[in-house]
């Protein structure tokens, strides 16, 4: 079908623990600290023509830990920091709900990826999901995308304490987003 041929792969990135330091619930913009290697990694993905899209669960909103406006403030801060060095995000999607709300957008459900695919003409089966939690690996599996687990954030602990019980293993385990970007660029078709 002609529309299918126009669809392109994308790289979906988790925010906390993948792009920025994991601090638990990021309840103030001053706690946002982007890893130093992130901008260059995103620049390389941008240069390859791959859309880079953030997908993040932010249940602190639903739990009342911080207002939804803080998510927007942190996302603007992240976007500005990346732009200063010539890196860009094509979109940012977040789920403000708790797991008890059973919404379609909370990872590992595919609501955020499905929306991104519609809005940006993406082929999820040729895309990549990069994150520091097993839920990101499950998200990739549920969307039939490829998964990369980074050891930053919760990644090292997830691997050490839980990976032997995972029904699905990540396609690749990377030290960080820089190594994940290298792997994607080698395997991207």
PEPECOR-V307027 format. One record per pair of residues at least 12 apart in sequence whose ideal C-beta (glycine too) atoms are under 10 Angstrom apart, sorted by the first residue. I is the first residue (numbers start at 1). J is the second residue. D is the distance in whole Angstrom. If there is no record, write none. Layout:
BEGIN
I|J|D / I|J|D
END
This chain:
BEGIN
3|121|8 / 4|121|10 / 4|123|7 / 5|123|9 / 6|121|6 / 6|123|9 / 7|117|8 / 7|120|9 / 7|121|5 / 7|122|6 / 7|123|4 / 7|124|9 / 7|125|9 / 7|126|8 / 7|127|10 / 8|49|8 / 8|50|8 / 8|51|7 / 8|120|8 / 8|121|7 / 8|122|6 / 8|123|6 / 8|126|8 / 8|127|9 / 9|49|10 / 9|50|7 / 9|51|8 / 9|122|7 / 9|123|6 / 9|124|8 / 9|125|8 / 9|126|4 / 9|127|5 / 9|128|7 / 9|145|8 / 9|146|9 / 9|184|9 / 9|188|7 / 9|189|8 / 10|45|9 / 10|50|6 / 10|51|4 / 10|52|7 / 10|53|6 / 10|90|7 / 10|91|9 / 10|113|9 / 10|116|7 / 10|117|8 / 10|120|7 / 10|121|10 / 10|122|5 / 10|123|8 / 10|124|8 / 10|126|9 / 10|127|5 / 10|128|8 / 10|129|10 / 10|145|9 / 11|41|10 / 11|42|9 / 11|45|5 / 11|46|10 / 11|48|9 / 11|50|5 / 11|51|7 / 11|52|5 / 11|53|7 / 11|54|10 / 11|90|9 / 11|127|7 / 11|128|5 / 11|129|8 / 11|130|7 / 11|145|10 / 11|146|10 / 11|148|9 / 11|177|10 / 11|180|9 / 11|181|8 / 11|184|6 / 11|185|10 / 11|188|9 / 12|51|9 / 12|52|8 / 12|53|5 / 12|54|8 / 12|55|5 / 12|56|10 / 12|91|10 / 12|93|9 / 12|107|10 / 12|112|8 / 12|113|6 / 12|116|7 / 12|122|9 / 12|124|9 / 12|127|6 / 12|128|7 / 12|129|5 / 12|130|7 / 12|131|8 / 12|136|8 / 12|139|8 / 12|140|8 / 12|143|8 / 12|145|7 / 12|147|10 / 13|38|9 / 13|41|9 / 13|42|8 / 13|45|9 / 13|52|7 / 13|53|7 / 13|54|5 / 13|55|7 / 13|56|9 / 13|89|8 / 13|92|10 / 13|128|9 / 13|129|8 / 13|130|5 / 13|131|7 / 13|136|9 / 13|148|10 / 13|150|9 / 13|177|7 / 13|180|9 / 13|181|10 / 14|54|8 / 14|55|7 / 14|56|6 / 14|57|8 / 14|107|8 / 14|129|8 / 14|130|7 / 14|131|3 / 14|132|6 / 14|133|7 / 14|135|9 / 14|136|5 / 14|139|9 / 14|149|10 / 14|150|8 / 14|153|8 / 14|154|10 / 14|155|10 / 14|177|10 / 15|32|9 / 15|34|10 / 15|54|5 / 15|55|8 / 15|56|4 / 15|57|9 / 15|58|8 / 15|71|9 / 15|74|8 / 15|75|8 / 15|78|7 / 15|92|8 / 15|94|8 / 15|131|9 / 15|132|10 / 15|153|10 / 16|32|9 / 16|56|7 / 16|57|9 / 16|58|9 / 16|74|9 / 16|131|9 / 16|132|8 / 16|133|9 / 16|153|7 / 16|154|9 / 17|35|9 / 17|56|10 / 17|131|7 / 17|132|4 / 17|133|7 / 17|136|9 / 17|150|8 / 17|151|10 / 17|152|6 / 17|153|2 / 17|154|5 / 17|155|7 / 17|158|10 / 18|35|8 / 18|38|8 / 18|54|9 / 18|56|9 / 18|130|6 / 18|131|5 / 18|132|5 / 18|133|9 / 18|136|8 / 18|148|9 / 18|149|10 / 18|150|6 / 18|152|7 / 18|153|6 / 18|154|10 / 18|155|8 / 18|174|10 / 18|176|8 / 18|177|6 / 18|180|8 / 19|32|9 / 19|34|6 / 19|35|7 / 19|38|5 / 19|39|10 / 19|41|9 / 19|42|8 / 19|54|7 / 19|56|9 / 19|78|7 / 19|81|10 / 19|82|9 / 19|89|9 / 19|130|9 / 19|131|10 / 19|132|10 / 19|150|10 / 19|152|9 / 19|153|9 / 19|177|7 / 20|32|6 / 20|33|6 / 20|34|5 / 20|35|7 / 20|38|8 / 20|74|8 / 20|77|10 / 20|78|7 / 20|81|9 / 20|152|9 / 20|153|9 / 21|33|5 / 21|34|8 / 21|35|7 / 21|152|8 / 21|153|8 / 22|132|7 / 22|133|10 / 22|152|8 / 22|153|4 / 22|154|6 / 22|155|9 / 23|153|10 / 24|60|9 / 24|65|10 / 25|58|9 / 25|59|8 / 25|60|4 / 25|61|10 / 25|63|8 / 25|65|5 / 25|66|7 / 25|70|10 / 26|56|10 / 26|58|8 / 26|60|7 / 26|65|9 / 26|66|8 / 26|70|8 / 26|71|9 / 26|74|6 / 27|60|6 / 27|65|6 / 27|66|4 / 27|67|10 / 27|70|7 / 27|74|10 / 28|66|8 / 28|70|7 / 28|73|9 / 28|74|9 / 29|66|10 / 29|70|7 / 29|73|5 / 29|74|6 / 29|76|9 / 29|77|6 / 29|78|10 / 30|77|10 / 31|74|9 / 32|70|10 / 32|73|9 / 32|74|5 / 32|75|9 / 32|77|6 / 32|78|7 / 32|81|9 / 33|81|10 / 34|77|9 / 34|78|7 / 34|81|6 / 34|82|8 / 35|150|10 / 35|152|7 / 35|153|9 / 35|176|7 / 35|177|7 / 35|178|9 / 36|176|10 / 36|178|9 / 37|152|9 / 37|175|9 / 37|176|6 / 37|177|6 / 37|178|4 / 37|179|9 / 37|181|9 / 38|78|9 / 38|81|9 / 38|82|8 / 38|85|10 / 38|87|8 / 38|152|10 / 38|176|8 / 38|177|5 / 38|178|8 / 38|181|9 / 39|81|7 / 39|82|6 / 39|83|9 / 39|84|8 / 39|85|4 / 39|86|8 / 39|87|5 / 39|88|10 / 39|177|10 / 40|85|8 / 40|86|10 / 40|87|8 / 40|177|9 / 40|178|7 / 40|181|8 / 41|87|8 / 41|130|9 / 41|174|10 / 41|176|8 / 41|177|5 / 41|178|5 / 41|179|9 / 41|180|7 / 41|181|4 / 41|182|8 / 41|184|9 / 41|185|10 / 42|54|10 / 42|82|6 / 42|85|9 / 42|86|9 / 42|87|4 / 42|88|7 / 42|89|7 / 42|177|8 / 42|178|10 / 42|181|8 / 43|82|9 / 43|85|7 / 43|86|6 / 43|87|4 / 43|88|9 / 43|181|9 / 44|87|9 / 44|178|9 / 44|181|5 / 44|182|8 / 44|184|9 / 44|185|6 / 45|87|9 / 45|88|10 / 45|90|10 / 45|128|9 / 45|130|10 / 45|177|9 / 45|180|9 / 45|181|6 / 45|184|7 / 45|185|7 / 45|188|9 / 46|82|10 / 46|86|8 / 46|87|6 / 46|88|6 / 46|89|9 / 46|90|9 / 47|86|10 / 47|87|10 / 47|185|9 / 48|181|9 / 48|184|8 / 48|185|6 / 48|188|6 / 49|188|9 / 50|90|9 / 50|127|9 / 50|128|8 / 50|181|9 / 50|184|7 / 50|185|8 / 50|188|7 / 51|88|10 / 51|89|9 / 51|90|4 / 51|91|8 / 51|116|8 / 51|120|6 / 51|121|9 / 51|122|7 / 51|127|9 / 52|82|9 / 52|87|8 / 52|88|7 / 52|89|5 / 52|90|6 / 52|91|9 / 52|92|10 / 52|130|10 / 52|181|9 / 53|89|7 / 53|90|5 / 53|91|5 / 53|92|7 / 53|93|7 / 53|112|9 / 53|113|8 / 53|116|5 / 53|117|10 / 53|119|10 / 53|120|7 / 53|122|8 / 53|127|9 / 53|129|10 / 54|75|7 / 54|78|8 / 54|79|9 / 54|89|6 / 54|90|9 / 54|91|7 / 54|92|4 / 54|93|7 / 54|94|8 / 54|112|9 / 54|116|10 / 55|91|9 / 55|92|8 / 55|93|5 / 55|94|8 / 55|95|8 / 55|105|9 / 55|107|7 / 55|110|10 / 55|111|9 / 55|112|4 / 55|113|7 / 55|115|9 / 55|116|7 / 55|129|8 / 55|130|10 / 55|131|8 / 55|136|9 / 55|139|8 / 56|71|8 / 56|74|10 / 56|75|9 / 56|92|8 / 56|93|8 / 56|94|5 / 56|95|7 / 56|107|8 / 56|112|8 / 56|131|9 / 57|94|7 / 57|95|5 / 57|96|9 / 57|97|8 / 57|98|9 / 57|99|9 / 57|105|9 / 57|106|6 / 57|107|5 / 57|108|9 / 57|112|9 / 57|133|9 / 57|135|8 / 57|136|10 / 57|139|10 / 58|70|9 / 58|71|5 / 58|74|9 / 58|75|10 / 58|94|5 / 58|95|7 / 58|96|5 / 58|97|9 / 58|106|10 / 59|94|10 / 59|95|7 / 59|96|7 / 59|97|6 / 59|98|5 / 59|99|7 / 59|100|9 / 59|101|9 / 59|106|8 / 60|96|8 / 60|98|9 / 61|94|8 / 61|95|9 / 61|96|4 / 61|97|8 / 61|98|9 / 62|95|9 / 62|96|5 / 62|97|5 / 62|98|4 / 62|99|9 / 62|100|8 / 62|101|6 / 62|103|9 / 62|106|9 / 63|96|10 / 63|97|10 / 63|98|6 / 63|100|10 / 64|98|10 / 67|96|10 / 68|94|9 / 68|96|6 / 71|92|9 / 71|94|6 / 71|95|10 / 71|96|7 / 72|92|9 / 72|94|9 / 74|92|10 / 74|94|10 / 75|89|9 / 75|92|5 / 75|93|10 / 75|94|8 / 76|92|9 / 78|92|8 / 79|92|7 / 90|116|9 / 90|119|10 / 90|120|6 / 90|122|10 / 91|112|10 / 91|115|9 / 91|116|6 / 91|119|7 / 91|120|7 / 92|112|10 / 92|116|10 / 93|105|7 / 93|111|9 / 93|112|4 / 93|113|8 / 93|115|6 / 93|116|6 / 93|119|9 / 94|106|10 / 94|112|8 / 95|107|7 / 95|109|9 / 95|111|7 / 95|112|6 / 99|135|10 / 106|135|9 / 106|139|10 / 107|129|9 / 107|131|8 / 107|133|8 / 107|135|5 / 107|136|7 / 107|138|8 / 107|139|5 / 107|140|10 / 107|142|9 / 108|129|9 / 108|131|10 / 108|133|9 / 108|134|8 / 108|135|5 / 108|136|8 / 108|137|8 / 108|138|4 / 108|139|4 / 108|140|9 / 108|141|8 / 108|142|6 / 108|143|9 / 109|135|10 / 109|138|9 / 109|139|8 / 109|142|7 / 109|143|10 / 110|124|8 / 110|129|10 / 110|138|10 / 110|139|7 / 110|140|10 / 110|141|10 / 110|142|5 / 110|143|5 / 110|144|9 / 110|145|9 / 112|139|8 / 112|143|10 / 113|127|8 / 113|129|8 / 113|139|7 / 113|140|9 / 113|142|8 / 113|143|5 / 113|145|7 / 114|143|8 / 116|143|10 / 117|143|8 / 122|145|10 / 123|144|10 / 123|145|9 / 124|140|9 / 124|142|10 / 124|143|5 / 124|144|6 / 124|145|5 / 125|143|8 / 125|144|5 / 125|145|7 / 125|146|9 / 126|144|9 / 126|145|8 / 126|146|8 / 126|188|8 / 126|189|7 / 127|140|8 / 127|143|7 / 127|144|9 / 127|145|4 / 127|146|7 / 127|184|10 / 127|188|10 / 128|140|7 / 128|145|6 / 128|146|5 / 128|147|8 / 128|148|6 / 128|171|8 / 128|172|9 / 128|180|8 / 128|181|10 / 128|183|9 / 128|184|5 / 128|187|8 / 128|188|8 / 129|141|9 / 129|142|10 / 129|143|7 / 129|145|5 / 129|146|7 / 129|147|5 / 129|148|7 / 129|149|9 / 129|170|9 / 129|171|9 / 130|146|10 / 130|147|8 / 130|148|5 / 130|149|8 / 130|150|6 / 130|170|10 / 130|172|9 / 130|174|8 / 130|176|10 / 130|177|6 / 130|180|5 / 130|181|8 / 130|183|9 / 130|184|8 / 131|147|8 / 131|148|8 / 131|149|7 / 131|150|7 / 131|152|10 / 131|153|8 / 131|154|9 / 131|155|8 / 131|158|10 / 131|170|9 / 131|177|10 / 131|180|10 / 132|149|7 / 132|150|5 / 132|151|8 / 132|152|6 / 132|153|3 / 132|154|5 / 132|155|4 / 132|156|9 / 132|157|9 / 132|158|7 / 132|159|10 / 132|176|10 / 132|177|10 / 133|149|8 / 133|150|10 / 133|153|8 / 133|154|5 / 133|155|8 / 133|157|10 / 133|158|6 / 133|162|10 / 134|147|10 / 134|149|8 / 134|154|9 / 134|155|9 / 134|158|6 / 134|159|9 / 134|162|6 / 134|163|8 / 134|165|9 / 134|166|6 / 134|167|10 / 134|168|9 / 134|169|10 / 134|170|9 / 135|154|10 / 135|158|9 / 136|148|8 / 136|149|7 / 136|150|9 / 136|154|10 / 136|155|9 / 136|158|10 / 136|170|8 / 137|149|6 / 137|158|9 / 137|163|9 / 137|166|7 / 137|167|10 / 137|168|6 / 137|169|8 / 137|170|5 / 137|171|9 / 137|173|10 / 138|166|9 / 138|167|9 / 138|168|7 / 140|168|9 / 140|170|8 / 140|171|8 / 141|167|9 / 141|168|5 / 141|169|10 / 141|170|9 / 141|171|10 / 142|168|10 / 145|171|9 / 146|170|9 / 146|171|4 / 146|172|8 / 146|183|9 / 146|184|8 / 146|187|8 / 146|188|10 / 147|168|8 / 147|169|9 / 147|170|4 / 147|171|5 / 147|172|8 / 147|173|10 / 148|170|6 / 148|171|6 / 148|172|5 / 148|173|7 / 148|174|5 / 148|177|9 / 148|179|9 / 148|180|5 / 148|181|9 / 148|183|6 / 148|184|7 / 148|187|10 / 149|163|8 / 149|166|10 / 149|169|9 / 149|170|4 / 149|171|9 / 149|172|8 / 149|173|5 / 149|174|7 / 149|180|9 / 150|170|9 / 150|172|10 / 150|173|8 / 150|174|5 / 150|175|7 / 150|176|6 / 150|177|6 / 150|178|9 / 150|179|8 / 150|180|6 / 151|173|7 / 151|174|7 / 151|175|5 / 151|176|7 / 151|179|9 / 152|174|9 / 152|175|8 / 152|176|5 / 152|177|7 / 152|180|10 / 153|176|10 / 155|170|10 / 155|173|8 / 155|174|9 / 155|175|9 / 155|176|9 / 156|173|10 / 156|175|10 / 158|170|10 / 158|173|10 / 159|173|7 / 171|183|9 / 171|187|9 / 172|184|9 / 172|186|10 / 172|187|8
END
